[in-house]
Amino acid sequence: MWLAASAHAEYTVTVDPESRLPPRFELELPAHHGNVVETRAAQFGLSSQVKAPRCGSQQLVLAEPGRWTIPAACRRVEWEVDFAAPPVDAAAQRSVAFARWWLITDQTALLRIAGDGAASTLTIKTPGQPDRVRYVPSSDDAPEFYALGGVQETTRTVCGVRVRYAADDLARVTQRGLIDAHAEALAVLHRLFPSSATGPFADELGVVFVGNATQGNGAGGARSLLVDYALGTSSDTPDTFEQDVFFRAILAHEQFHQLAALHHSDGGSTWFGEGLAHYYGLKTMQRSHVRADDKAKIWKLFVDPQRPVTAGLVELMRRYAGGDQSVYPLFYQQGATFFAELDRALQEVSGGKKSLDDFVPRLRSNPDGTLPNDLLVALRAVGGKRIDELVSRYVGH
């Protein structure tokens, strides 16, 4: 589904991998626009990578980091990007230059008209190739990731979604089974959301794989995923294999985030969104066709009902909101354990007729991390008093 033509700003990027010249970005402005353009890097705790923005031959004036003033008569802004060098850390979400291709993150590389939060499109122009059009998310949507230039690509259709896979080493990623792992995760998680998503490009997904010397990581976007996989000496060494088992959980975690955002279900609070995504990452990993003992090892790193609980997740959210970053890993561990125990209670009390899967589209917390009363009522109708016991132990008030 395409965005309808409108008075909103639209983007073009020109890339020529043969020339090795960096991509050139353009933003077509509507007739009436504000006087400031900005990136949304600060919104994600990042720094802008926009370089030398200009209107024609006139350089834009830097108002503050990541924000520039534009003349009222300006109709097109052009700029380049100050790319970082490899390796990629998906968590850092930086735009990175490789030998013949470029990884673009919209937060650091795309200018927006301040105050115009609408979604838009990015037209990719490459000499000798048809133009390609990609989604640019609205300012309150998840980020977006693009692989431009001579990147290796392949395409699959999974559950009606056209998935574009791009990789720094497509043969290696394919041989390691990472594309199959993602397709399997998408198929499993897609069933949790009963209605088809609507909106521009809702039936398209881009997945970018980039190797990293350390443990893999990931980031979920509006219509894309960025994942860095752990490099090893070969695909069958024990260390690399174990990392790939964990990587399946990471892939599914980020894919859950992307599907939830597509269905306008952000979780409501940080602990809830991350804990739920991580549980479904682990649950999806458990369903994969890899050795049971390898899956169990990864599962137990996060889900452990015997682990002492020193503070409820609501209290941990208060500390996190107050600047205590040390509690963040507990959103994954304690959060995933809560959802695992909740899922088990629903299945056991219902005799296998119900599970957490049945509640996924409506699962969310209040912004302060507490659980809405209507959700608690629905869960109690299946799980009885065990729901309150679990909420008291893991979530608190």
FENVEN-V433761 format. One record per residue. NEAR is the number of other ideal C-beta (glycine too) atoms within 10 Angstrom. Layout:
NEAR + NEAR
This chain:
12 + 9 + 17 + 7 + 8 + 11 + 11 + 20 + 21 + 18 + 21 + 17 + 22 + 16 + 22 + 16 + 18 + 12 + 8 + 11 + 11 + 16 + 24 + 15 + 22 + 16 + 25 + 14 + 21 + 13 + 6 + 7 + 21 + 14 + 13 + 17 + 28 + 22 + 25 + 21 + 23 + 15 + 13 + 16 + 9 + 19 + 15 + 23 + 23 + 25 + 13 + 11 + 21 + 16 + 19 + 12 + 5 + 10 + 11 + 22 + 11 + 12 + 14 + 9 + 11 + 21 + 18 + 24 + 14 + 24 + 12 + 8 + 8 + 18 + 14 + 13 + 24 + 17 + 21 + 17 + 24 + 16 + 20 + 16 + 9 + 15 + 14 + 24 + 17 + 25 + 11 + 15 + 22 + 21 + 25 + 21 + 19 + 18 + 10 + 13 + 19 + 22 + 27 + 29 + 27 + 28 + 27 + 25 + 26 + 29 + 26 + 21 + 22 + 18 + 10 + 17 + 14 + 15 + 19 + 21 + 18 + 21 + 15 + 20 + 16 + 18 + 10 + 6 + 9 + 7 + 9 + 14 + 14 + 22 + 26 + 25 + 24 + 17 + 15 + 9 + 20 + 21 + 22 + 23 + 26 + 27 + 25 + 21 + 21 + 17 + 19 + 18 + 14 + 13 + 9 + 16 + 10 + 15 + 14 + 8 + 20 + 13 + 19 + 18 + 23 + 24 + 23 + 23 + 15 + 16 + 9 + 18 + 25 + 16 + 12 + 24 + 17 + 23 + 20 + 15 + 25 + 26 + 19 + 20 + 26 + 25 + 13 + 20 + 23 + 16 + 11 + 19 + 16 + 9 + 7 + 13 + 16 + 11 + 17 + 19 + 24 + 16 + 16 + 15 + 24 + 22 + 28 + 25 + 30 + 25 + 19 + 18 + 9 + 11 + 12 + 23 + 20 + 23 + 24 + 22 + 27 + 23 + 25 + 28 + 25 + 28 + 26 + 26 + 28 + 19 + 15 + 19 + 8 + 10 + 13 + 9 + 11 + 9 + 10 + 18 + 16 + 17 + 20 + 21 + 19 + 20 + 27 + 28 + 29 + 25 + 30 + 29 + 25 + 25 + 26 + 27 + 25 + 22 + 22 + 25 + 20 + 21 + 19 + 11 + 17 + 14 + 19 + 20 + 23 + 21 + 27 + 26 + 22 + 20 + 28 + 28 + 27 + 26 + 26 + 28 + 28 + 24 + 23 + 24 + 26 + 17 + 12 + 20 + 8 + 17 + 12 + 9 + 7 + 18 + 19 + 11 + 13 + 21 + 19 + 10 + 14 + 21 + 22 + 14 + 13 + 5 + 13 + 5 + 15 + 9 + 14 + 21 + 28 + 20 + 15 + 24 + 24 + 15 + 15 + 20 + 13 + 8 + 6 + 11 + 8 + 9 + 19 + 14 + 12 + 22 + 24 + 21 + 16 + 26 + 27 + 28 + 24 + 25 + 24 + 21 + 18 + 24 + 19 + 16 + 21 + 23 + 17 + 11 + 16 + 15 + 7 + 9 + 10 + 17 + 17 + 23 + 15 + 15 + 17 + 20 + 15 + 11 + 22 + 18 + 23 + 14 + 12 + 12 + 24 + 20 + 21 + 14 + 9 + 9 + 17 + 14 + 10 + 16 + 23 + 14 + 11 + 19 + 23 + 14 + 10 + 18 + 22 + 13 + 13 + 20 + 21 + 11 + 15 + 21 + 25 + 16 + 11
